[in-house]
Structure formats: C-alpha cells, structure tokens
Amino acid sequence: MAPQTSLEPFVNPQSVALIGVSSRTGPGAFNVLEQMMGTGYKGKIYPVNPKGGVILDVPVYRSVLEIDAPVDLAVISTPRAAVPGVVEQCVAKSIRAVVIITQGFSDASDEEGLRLHREILAAIEGTETMVVGPNTLGVVNTFINFNTSFITFDTTPLPVGVVCQSGVFLAASGDFSGGIGIGIDTGNTADVGFTRCLEYLAANPQIEIINLHMEGLRDGRRFLETARRVTPHKPVLVLKTGSSEEGARAAGSHSGSMAGEDAVFSAAFAQSGIIRVDDPGFMADLNRTFITYREMRGNRVAVITISGGAGIMAVDAAGKYGLQTARFSPKAMTALEEVFPHWMHPDNPADIWPAGMAKGYREITALALDQILSDEAVDAVLCITPAYLDPDTDPLNIIGLIGDVAARHRHKPTAAWIFGPHKHKYCAMFAETGLVVAYGTPDSAMYCLSQFHRYHSQIKNVRFPAFEPPRNVDQNRVRDTMAAGRDAGLTALNEEALDIIEAYGIPAVRRVMADSPDSAARAAESIGFPVAMKIASPDVPHKSDVGGIKLNICSAGDAALAFKEITAKVRERIPDARVNGVQLQTQVSGGTEVILGGRWDPQFGPVLVYGLGGIFTELMRDVSFRVAPVTRAEALAMIGETRSHKILAGARGREPGDIDALADCLVRLGALLQDHPAIAEVDINPLLVTPRGCLALDALIVPG
C-alpha cells in the first residue's frame, strides 16, 4: 500500500505539465492553463501540445519528455486514443501523479474504451506512477489556489476534504459541502480510489471533516478497515447514490435477495463510524455544524422561539431525529417566570415573544438564552428568529447578541433557525461569528444536532473491538460436506446445510432421513411424536411453496401416508426435481421464528442478514445487515434495529426469547461465512428463538 503522503504530488504539486492543452483561449475555450493561471496557482506550469508554440505567453512543449525539469503532476486532456501512450511517457519521465481528464474509457459503451482503460493500468503497473481518473475534473486545493479543472468555478474555502465520483461535487461544492479545502474527483477510479484518498485526508492537518460522494467501491474490505481507523479522529460523511433496489441481486435464498447493494453499504458505513447522509441538502449544514461546535454532551435540546407554531415544528423535528425535548431545571424555570407574563407558564419550547414585547425583545432573548444554556438539563439550544427585513435595518436583528451569549457557553451548541425573505444574508452573518450555525429548516437543524451528538457519543475516540473467533467449531466437517455436495453436482445444499451450521455450534433440530414410506414410519417412531416432515430435494429450496412440508404427524401410519403425499405433490409441481426422500424432524412449538442468513458480496465479502423469519420474511422485510464477521455487540445491535426485537423482548406478556443465544448464533454464522468463502449464500429460516435457547429448523446453502 502506498504511504499516506503519496497523494501530495496531486494536492500540493510544485510543477504541473498540462498535456493536450488547447491553443484556444477566452470564454468557452475550457482551457486548463488559462483557468490555472487565473486562479492564482504559484507553481511552475508546463503546457504540452504537439503543435508547440506559445499559449498565453507561456512556451509550449511538443512532448512531456521534452520538459527539462522535474514534474510533480501531469494533467492529460488529449483525445482518448492517445492517453495510454501519454501515460507511458509520464512513467518514463518519473512523474508520480497523473490526472486524466479525458472521457471515454470504462465509462464508454464500446469495447475500445475498456481496452484503452486496461492499457492505462498496464502502463502504470509496477511503477510509482498513480492515476486519478479518467473522466475527472481532477483535484482542487483552495489552500494554494490550485485546480486542475478545465472549467472555472467559485468555492468557499473550508477545512473540508471531498472525495467524489462526479465533478459536480467540486464545481458546485457550495451546494453540496458548503465549501471545500481539498477535493479529489476519482472519476472512473482506474487507480486512486476512496481508500487511498481517505488515508491521505485523515493525515492532512488542514482537513477537519471528510465528505464522500460514492457511486460504487472496489476494495470494500480495505476501505472498511481504513474507515475504522479514521472516523474516531475525524468525522466522515458519505452521500451514497444508486440506492434503488434495482441494484439488488436476485438470488435463490431469501437473504440473498434482501441483501441488496445499498443495504450492504449502509451496514458497512454503520460498522465503521461513517455517517450516511441521505439528503444532499443536509451535507453542507452538517459540515458547518462539525466545524463550528466543539462538543455536545447529551441529546437534550431546548427551543427558544418568537412563534408558537414554529416552536412546535422544531420540537417535532427533534423527536423525528432522536433528540429529547429538555425539561428545564427549577432554577431556569424561576428565572423565566420572573419575566414571562403572569398568564403564561414557561415551557420548552419557550415562546419569548409576549415577554419580549413587554420588556424588550433583545433583553428577553439574551436573558432566556443565557439562563437556558446555563441549565445543566440542557445540552443544546435552537433559537428561532425571523429575517423579515434586511439585517442592517431590522430591529429584530439579534445576531451579535446570540453570538455573545454562545461564546460564553462553547461546550453547548447554540443554533438558529432563520425564516423570512432575508434569511440567506442572516445565515451568512451568523456564519461570520464562527459560533452559531443558522439553518434554513427545523429538520436540518435537528438532524445536524442529532448526528453531531451521535458522533461525539458513539464514534469519536472509540476503539472498534477486534473480532474473536468462536470456539468449538468443526471446519473439517464443513469442508467435507461442501466437497461432497460439489462432487455430487449439487447447486444447493438443503438437508446438508443443517449439518454445516451445526458444525459451527449453531443448534439444529433433531432429524432423520427417510427414502420410503416404511422408513419414514420407523424414523418418526425413533424421533418421537409429533414430528414434521419435509421434502429432501436439491431442486426445492423453498419447500412450503410446493407443498413439501407436513406438520403434526402423530403416528407411524400418518408418517407413511405423509411421505406418499409430499413426494407425489412435489413431483406433480416440479416434474424434473430430484427427490431423495424426506427429512423428519422433532416438531418444536412456541418461540419466535427469525431468519439468519448471508451472502458473499463482491465489494465487502461475507454479509449477514437478520430479521423476522418464517413465511413472512420477504413480505415484512424487517431486516438488518452487517458485514461479517461481527462481534457480540454488533450482533446485539443487529437484533435491536428490527421491529421484531419487541417480540423477542417479551411484548404483550410473551415470555422473552433468549437474545444472548441468538446473538451467539449470528456471531457463529458470520465466522462460518468468513472462514468458508465457498459459501455464496446461506439461509437459516426459521431459527426458533425460545426462552431457553435457539434451534435451527431449516437451512439452505448455495455454494459459490
């Protein structure tokens, strides 16, 4: 792996070769040289164009090899057919950093683009040369007025690092991140991707917060490990696009079909401390929140408002994002009661308008804000104030006043929600204080405060626990069973799946195979009544769908008859199915049916699925996901995320299920998937959770 400082030639180049620079200049020319000179870059620039000559009074080289000085960074904007050859020249010139602006490689619809893409990778293989792109705007560094883009754009300098797969997040950073310090558009990600950029920005002292715009990911496992090292020290926010279920992979198992791409990404982000931002409108506000405030010790918020209706909206938003409405202490209540009208009882939200009209709006605002921020029962305050008039002439302008009070309480966020025709000017003036973030909606304010608190309470300075493999597993039994299935040409393991999960310490129901009515009768007697009977066929993964299950068999005669009925029904519905007989099981009653499953994900490897089991699995889709393996704490978190957790916990007088045993099953299943990559998909459905443990009643494994 390249060292963390390896991206310095991209971000802080002392010299840049612009290969394929246009001789046209002026508006509409999209000339990289003209843009770079206009934005004030102080390093050396070497234009390269086969025609030679002079552009904007700068001598032009015919080839990068003609440059008689060291070059830190090459920016290529030649026609695509020429790009691999130019990259080879850059390697020969010992240029370590290359940005390829040109499009038409892996993003193209023709085979030629893919071939050229492979040639670029071949040119840098085994060398120290790195590539950002193709199909990229490249790199922005506002700290040194550096920008490799062919278009000119304005941006606000902020200590924010941006890594994206679309140049719009750099060119329009004001909309998405609120500004930018260092930005890297990885484009088609031929070489340099998210993981290396994340490592670099984490080590860069100029960057306080990192933003990712992610469409896809190549090295999910390494990215996950890197993020776990970074997030406890710097907040990482991600806007993941392409979240529709159309990307979910169709699979033979329930869990395979439910573990779509987007759900897996969400699980990976949660496990590594990355904050996923679903609404791009919140990203800029969230950046300002992290940059402005120091900490938030709890989740209790207070609202100071001049409008009762607006206050209610703010309280609703607080509840929506998991914040609590603070209950004021007796001391704070007494201070407010002294200035409130006698007919008005102070509450949260605190409507100060009547008191302000009677005793001075500025005075009451200052008193209320100071008293509430001093209250130990309050962790943050949202001030609701209007922008009806221009702040230069508005008698309700309390920007400086709020800033003064906030400065005395830096350990508690003081936020503002601004509404009215002049709110943008108000927000800008609040930003200048460096003490208060002004939000455009109550949702944005409360969302940002909730994520800020979550980071400081759950992610910052956290040490992610190492996975401890479970004891008492029989890997050889798993390998032998998988090999036998492979030798038999089985595309799915049904009855054998229970043997495999049992080898990893997951309890399974007592079971016996039978291949005739007589053997079914004897097997039923040996197990003890009542018994359940299931078709044994590698071609019937979902037995209930074809009448392949019979319950409540209470005699040997019933068992023989059930054998005939089940096998006949399956042969009628799936004539080509291979029927090996039936499996008889002890019929277990009570408990709660859940599903445990997983699949092999191309980005992250093994992924676990947990949720409500039985026949309603896909209908309810009450599921949670994690990248495997998982620790015990992660397994418990998976269980707690689902609505069915209330059932397991003993809702409506039910006896609680053994959640500790269920968590142990998840840990063991994750270890099974990690240890045996030959397992592409696995279902344990249902796993019966009882007050005294868990029992797998049915399972399915799809080999890779």
N, C-alpha and C positions, 0 to 999 in steps of 0.2 A: 504494500500500500504506500502511496506517495505521502511524504510528510505533510503536516498541516500547512506549512508555509509554501507548499508547491504552487498555490494559485496566485502568489504575489506577482508574477510576471503578467497575469491577466489584469489584476486590480491596481497595481502600482508600477506600471511599466515606465522605464526611463527613456525608452525608444520604441517607436512603432513603425512597422512597414505596412503601408496601405496598398495591397496588391490587387490590381484591377480597378484602381481608382479612375473615375470618369474625368475626361478633359472638359466636360461641360460644367459650368458653374452658374450660380444665380438661383432665383426661385424656381422650384420644380426640378432642379438638377439632381437632387438627392446625393450630393457629393460628400463622402465621408471626410475628406480633407477639409473642405470648407466648413463643415459642421464642427470638426475638432478644433480648428483654428479659432472659430467664432466663439466657442465656449470657454476658451482660455487655457487649454492644456499647455503646460510649460515644458514638456519633454521634447525629444527630437522626433521629427516625423519624416519618413522616407516614402514618398509616393512611388508606386511601381506601375508602369504601363508599357506594353511592348512598343508603343509609338515614341516613348521618350519625350523630350521637350521640357516645357516649364508649365506648371499649373499654379496660379495664384502666387507667382514669383518664387515658387519652390521648385528646384531641379527634380526631374522625374527620372528614375532608373528604369531600364528596359527589363531587368530581371532582379529578383531579390538577391541572387548570387552576386550581382554587381555592387551591392552595398558594401563599402569597405570599412564597416564599423559594426560593433555588436548590436544585435536587435533582440529586444526582450519579447515583443509581441508582434505577430503578423495578423492582419485583418484581410481576409480574402473575399472579394466580391466579383470574381471572374465568372464567365459562363460555366455551367456545371461540368461540362466535359473536360475542362482544363483543371479543375480543382485537385484531383488526385496527384497530378504531376506537380502542381504548385506546392502541395503539402510535402512531396518528396524533396523539393528544393529547400523548403523550410527546415526539414530534418537535416539535410546536408549542410545548411547554414548554422546548425545547432541552435535554432530558435525553439525555445521550450514551450511557448504558448501560441496557439493558433485559434483565431476566431473565424469561422466560415459563415458569412452572411448569406451566401448563395443558397437558393432553394432547389428542390427537385431531386432529392435523394431518397431516403426511406419514406419521406412524405409524399413521394410521387406515386402515380398509379401505374407506371410502366416498369418493366424488368430492368431497363437500363439504369434507372435511378438506384435500384437496390444494388446493382453491380458496382456502380460508382461509389456507393456508400461503403461496400466491402473493401474497395480499393483504398479508400481513405484510412480505414482501420489497419489494413495491411501495411500501409506506408509508415505508420507510427508504432507498429508492434515491435516491442523490444527496445524502443528508444525512450529518451526522456521528454520527447515532444508530446504535449497534451492538446486536445481539441475541444473547444466549446462550439456547439452546433453540430451539423449545418442548420440552415433555416433559422437564423437568430439575429436579434439586434446586438447581441454580444454583452458588453459589460458597461456598467455605469459606476463611477466613483465620484460622488459630489464633493468629497473632501479634497480632491485635487482637480476638480473641474474636468473630469475625463469621461468620455462617452464614445463608444465605437459605433454608434448607430448612424445610419445614413439619413435619418430624419432629425430635425431639431425639435426639442421639446423642453418645457419648463418643469421643474420639480422643486419641491421644498426639501432642503437638507434636513434629515433626521437621523438619529443613530439606529436606523432600521436596516437590516440586511434582507434582501429579497432574492429568492431563487425561484425561477418561473420557467414554464414551458411555452410561454407566449409573450411576445414583446410588448403587448398592450399593458402588462403589469409594470413595465418600466416606463413606457411613454406616458401612461395615464396613472402614474403612481399616486397622484393626489387623490384620485377617486378610490383606489383600492387599498393603499397602505398609508395614505396621508402625507407621504413624502418618502425619501429614500436616502440612504447613506451609500451603501454598496449594493448593486444589483447585478445578478448573473442570469441571463436568459439562456438556458441549456438547449433550447431548440429541439432538434431531433435526438439529442443526447447520444451522439456517436461514442463519446469517450467520457468527458467530465459530466457527472450527474449529481443527484441530490446529496448523496452521502459525502462525497469529497467537498462539495460546497458547504454543507453543514459543518463539517470538521473545520474548515477554514474560518467561517464566520464565527464559530464558537470561540476560536482562539484569537479573534481580532478584537482588541480592546476598544475600538471605536464603535463597535456594534453592541447595543444593549438588548435588542429583541430581533428575532429572526422570523420572517414570513416565507411560507412556501406556497406556490401555486402548482398543484400536482395533477397531471392527467394520468400518468402511469409511473411505474417504478420497475427497474430491472433487478436490483440487488436488495430485495426487501429484508432479508435476514440481517445483512450487514448494516443497512440503514436503521433497523430497529435497535441493534446493539449500539450504534453511534448515538442515536437519539437519546437512549437511556443515560449516556454519559453527559450529554449536553443539557437536557432540559432541567436538571436540578440547579443549574447555574445560570442559564439564560432561557427566557420564555421562547417557545417555538409555536407559532400559529400556522395552521395549514388550511388552505381553501382547496378541497379536492373536488374536481369536476369529473363528469362522466359517471354520475351516481345512479343512473336508472337501472332497473332490474333487467333490461335487455342484455346487459353485460354478464348477467348471472349464467353460470354454466349449467346446461341440462345434464342431469345425472341419474343413475339408476337408483340411488339411495335418497331418502328424504333429506338428510343433512347435506348431501352434495348439491341438491337443487336449491336449498335455502341459503347456503353459504356463498352468496353471490359476491362479486368482486368488491362492491362498495362496503358491504358489511365487514369483510375481512380487513379492509383498510381502516375502518373505524375502530375495529378491535386492536389493530397494531398501534394506532395513534394513542388509544387509551392506555395500552400497556407500556408505552414509552414516555408518557408525560406530555405528549403533543396535544395542544388544544385545537380541536377541529372547529372551524368557523364556517357554518353552512350559508350564512347570508353575507355576500361580499360587502354589503353596506356597513356591516359591523366591524370590518377589519381595521379600517383607519381609526375609528373610535377606540378600539381595543389597544392599538399601538399607542395612542395618546394616553390612555389610561395607565399602561405599564411604564411609560416614560415619565409621567407626571407624579404618580404616587409612590410612596415608599413601601407601605405595607397595609394590610387590612386584617386585624387580629380575629375578627369574628364575622358572622353573616347578618348581624342585626342592623337594619338601616332605619333612619328617620327621614321624614319628608317635611320640608317647610314650604308652604305654598301661599299664594295670594288667591287661589281659586279652589273651592271645594271639589269641583268636578275633576280638575287636573290632579289634585291630590289623590283622589280615588284611583285614577288611571295609573298613577305611579305605584300605589300600593298593589294594585292588581299585577302590574309588571314585576314587582318584587317577588310576589308569590309564584308567578309563572316561571321564574328562573331560580327558585330555591332559596331566596333570601327571606329572612324573617322581619316582620314589622316590629321594631323595637318598642318596648314598654318603658316609658320614661320613669326615672327614679323619683322618689318623693321630693328630693331637693330641686330637681329640674321642674317638676310639676308646680311646686310652690312659686318658683321664680316666674313661670309663665302665667300662673293665676293672678299674680300681682299686677300684670299689665293687660291681661285679657279683660273684656267686658264682663260684668258680673253674671250676665245671662249666658255666657259661653264657657264651656268646660274644655280646657286644653286636652288635646289628644294627638295621636300620630295617625294620619298626617296633621301637622299643626298649621291651621289656617290663620295667618297673622294679619290678614287684610283689615278686619274690623279694628284690631288694636292699632295697626299702622295708621289708619285714617284718623283715629282719635289722638294718637300720641306721637305721630311722626313715623313714616314708613322706614326711613333709614335707621332711626334709632331702635325701632322694634326689631327690624331684621338683624341688626348687629347683636342685640341682647339675646334674641331667641337662638340665633346660630351659635353664639358663644356658650350659652347655657347647655344647649343640646350636645355640642361637641365635647363639652366638659363632663357629660354624663357617662359614667362607666358602663351603663346599659346600652350604649350606642357605639357602633363600630364604623359607621359612615353616614353621611348626610347628603340628601339631594335637595337643592334649593330650586324651586320653580319660580321663574321670574320672566316677565314679558319683554318683548322688543317691539313695542308698538311704534316707537319713534326712533329717530337717529340717536345713537348713544351720546353724541356730542351735545344734544339739546334736551335729552329725555330726563325729566325729574325723577323717574324710577330707575335710573342707571345706578346700580349698586355693585358694579364690577370691582372697583377698588376696595369697597367695604368688605365684600365677601373674601377677596384676596387677603386682606389684612387679618381677618379672623382665621382663615385657613392656615396662614403662616404660623400661627400660634399652636396649631394642632396638626402638625405634619404627620403624626402617626395614624391619623384617621382621614380617609379620602373625603374631601368636600367637593361635591359635583353640582352641576347646574343643568337644568332642562330649560332651554330657551325656546319661546314660540313668538311668532309675530313677523311682520314684513322685514325687519332689520336684524333677524336672528343671526345671519351669517357674519355681519360686522361685529355683533356682540360676541359670537363664538371666537372670532379672531382675536378680539381684545382680551377675552378670558385666557386664551392660549398664551398671550404675551406675558401674563403673570407668572406662568410656569408653576402655578399652584392649583389651579382649578380646571377641570375638563368640562366644557359645555357641550351637551348632547342635543341632538335635534328631536329626539323622541324619548318617552319614558322607557320604552322597550330597550333601546340602545343603551341607555344609562344603566338600567338594572342588569341587563345581560353582561355588560362590561364589568360592573362591580362584582357580579357573581363569579365570572371567570377569573378576575383578579384575586378574589378571595380563595377560589379553588386552587390557583397556582401557589399562593403563599401557604395554604394549609395542607395541601396534599402532594405538591410536586417539588417546590423549592427545597433544596438541601436534602432531598430524600435519597436514601440508598436503596436501589431496587434489589430485592433479595435474590440470591442465586437459587437456581432450581436444584433440589435434592432428589435424585432418582429414588423411586420407591423400592422397598425391599421385597424379597420373596417373589421374584418374577422368574419365569422359565423361558428364556429366549430360545433355547434349542427346540422346545415343543412348538413354539410359534414358527420357527424356520422349517421344521419338519412338516408341519401341517400345511404351510403355504407351498412348500415344494411338492407335496403330494397332490394338492389341488392343481398346481401348474402342470405336473406330469399327466394329470387326467384331462387336461384341456379345459378346466372349469373357468368360466369368466366371472363367476360369483360364488362365494362360499356362504352357504346358508347354515346347515347343521354344524359344519366345522367352525363357524365363526364363534359359537359359544365356547368351544374348546380353546380358541385362541385368546379370547378375552379372559377366560378363566386362568390361563397360564400367567396373566399379569395381575392376578389377585382380585379380579372383579367377580364377585359371587354370581354363580349361574344356577338356574333351576335344575333339579334332578331330572334326567332324561334318558330314554332308551329308544333305539331304532327298531323298527319292525318292517318286514317286507311281505307279509301275508296276513290275512285275517286271523289265522291261528296264532301267529307270533305276536300280533297286536293284542290279542286277548291275554296271552301269557305275560306280556310286558306290562299291561295295565294292572294285572294282579300283583306283579312283583313291586310295582311302584306304590300301589295303594290308592283307593278311590277317594274322591273323584279325580279324574285325570283329564288333561287337554290333549288333543291330537292335532298335528299339523302336517301338511304335505311336505315331503322331503324331495325337493327338485331344484337343481341349479338354475332352472329356467323360470322359476316362480319366486321373484324377490319379495313381492307383496301378497302374502297368502290370502288375506281376507278378501282381496279384490276378486278372487276367482272361486270362492267357496272352499278354500283349502284349510279351514280351521273348524274344529268341532270342540265344544266345551261341555262340561258337566257329564262326562261319561262315567257311569256309576256301576257298571258290571262288565264281566268279560264278554258277554254276548253283545252288549252295546258297543264294546270296543271293536269286535269283529265286524259288526254292521257299519260302524263309522268308517272303518278302513275302506270298505267297498264303496260307500257313498262319496267319500272325499276323493279317492283316486279316479272314480268314474266322472265326477264333476270336473276335475282338472283336465282330464283327457278330452272331455267334451268341449271345454272352453279354449284349451291350448293343445290341439292335437299333436303337435310336434314336441311337446315338453317331455324331457327325460324325467321319469318318475322312479325314484329309488325306494319308494315306500313311504312310511310316515315316521314321525318322531312323536313319542308320547312323553308327556311331562306331568310332574306334580302340578295340580291346579291350585294356585295360590289366590286367596281372596284378600280384600282390604288393601290399604295403602294407596299411594298416588302414583299414577303412571307418568313417567317422564321419558324424554329421549336424550341419549348421549350419542354423539356422532362426530364425524370429522372427515376431512378430505385433504388431499395434497394440493396446495395452492402453488401456481407457477411463480409467484413473487415471494411468498413468505414460507413456503414449505407446509408442514402439518398445521391444520387449523381445527379447533374444537368447536362443536355446536352443542348447546344445551337448551332444552325447553320442555314445554308440555308434551307428553307422549301419547301413545295410543293412536286411534284412528283419526284424531282431530289435529295431528301435528301440523300438517301443511295448511289446514283451514284456519287455525288460530294464529300460527306463526309467532307465538310468544317465545322468542328465542334470543339467546345472547351468544357471542362469539369471542374466542381468544386464539391468538397464535400459540401453538403448543411448542414445548411443554409449558405447563402452568404450575405455579406454586399453590400451596393450600389457600393462601389469602386470595389469589386470583380466582381460584375455583369457587370460593365462597362469594366473591364479588359477582361472578357469572350468575350464580343462583339468585342472588339478591336483586339483580337487574330485571328479572322477569316478573310479570304479574302473578304467575302461578306460585311464586315464592310465598304468598299469603296462605295458599292452600297447605303448603308444606309446613308452614309455621303454626298451623292449627286454627285456621279461620273457622268461624261459626261453630265452635265447640268440637271440631275434629281433633283427634289426638295428633300431636305434631309428628312429622316424619323425622327420620334420623339424618339431619342435614350434614353432620360431620361425615357420616358414611358415604353420603352422596358426593361430597367434596373429594373424598379419597378416591372414589371411582373416576371422577374427572381427572385427577392427577395421574392415576394409573393409565387411563386411556390416552392422555397426552404423551406419556412416556412410551406407550406402545407405538404410537404414530411416529414419534421421533426416532425410535430405535429401529423401526422396520419401514423404510421408505417404499418397499414393495407394496404396501397397503395404500391404494389410491383413495378409497372411501370406506367408511365403516359406519354402521348404524347399530345402536343398541336400543331397540324400540319394540316393546316398552322395557324400561328398567323400573321395577316396582320399588318405591320408597316406602318402607314401613317404619313404625316407631322403633323397631329393633334392628334396622339394617336395610340393605338393598339387595335386590335379586334381579338378575337379567333373565327375562322370559323369552326374548327372541333377539337375534342379531343377524347382520348381513355384512359381509366384507367383499369389496370389489378390488381385486389385485390390480396393480399398475402395469 
